[in-house]
């Protein structure tokens, strides 16, 4: 069965590659997918729904990194941001946790893409269900979703 994400990509004539695997975990979906598919974690991106008041932001971030909510809010010109509840994430996007895609969301959200994606020709994001990733060009995310690009990752202080 085709997901809303796949339909969005096809309707917008965006080239993508499907990566399917059996998802047998209930957390760290992106890391599990990266390891199962044998793809470096820096190229596999998780989709986290953030919220300020009633403004929702879909943050697309590498599975091996953490989001700096302060930096994400600054880039999006919002007072602050927090991680949305699982219930809100499902209600707003139409996807279950572990399968939230930036494409084909039920309600359009602002999109924030980690600038680290730009170093790759192809990155993997959720294809709209657990166990399905799609490989896309980062520029296609920027162009089709009007994504804002920035550095909103936590950086460890060098010792």
Residue, then its C-alpha position, 0 to 999 in steps of 0.5 A: x500500500x502506498x503511503x501519503x509520503x510516496x504519493x507526495x513524492x510521485x505527485x511532485x515528480x521527485x526522484x526517490x529510492x525505497x529502502x524497506x526493512x523489518x522494524x522490530x523495535x519500539x524506539x530509536x527507529x532511525x538508528x535501527x533502520x540505519x544499522x539494518x540497512x547498513x547505511x551510515x547514521x549521518x545519512x539517515x535522518x529522523x523526523x521530530x515534531x516540535x511546537x511553539x504555541x500552535x506553530x508546528x515545526x518538523x525537524x529533520x535531523x541525523x539519527x546520530x545527533x540531538x536537537x538544540x531546541x534553543x538553536x532550532x527556535x532561533x533559526x525558525x524565529x520563534x520564542x522557544x520550541x519543545x518536542x510535541x507529544x506523541x499524540x500531537x505528532x500523530x494528529x498533526x502529521x497523520x503518521x505514527x511515531x517511527x514512521x513520521x515523514x516530512x512528506x505528505x503530512x496531514x497538516x502542513x508544518x514548517x520544515x527545518x532541515x539540518x544543514x549536515x544533510x547538504x554534504x550528501x547526494x542522498x539522505x534517507x527519511x521516513x517513507x511514512x511507515x515504520x520499516x520504510x525509508x526513502x532516499x531523496x536529494x536534500x535539495x528536493x526537501x528544500x524545494x518541495x517543502x520550502x524547508x529552512x536549513x540551519x545548524x540546530x544540532x547539539x555540539x559537544x564542547x571540545x575538551 
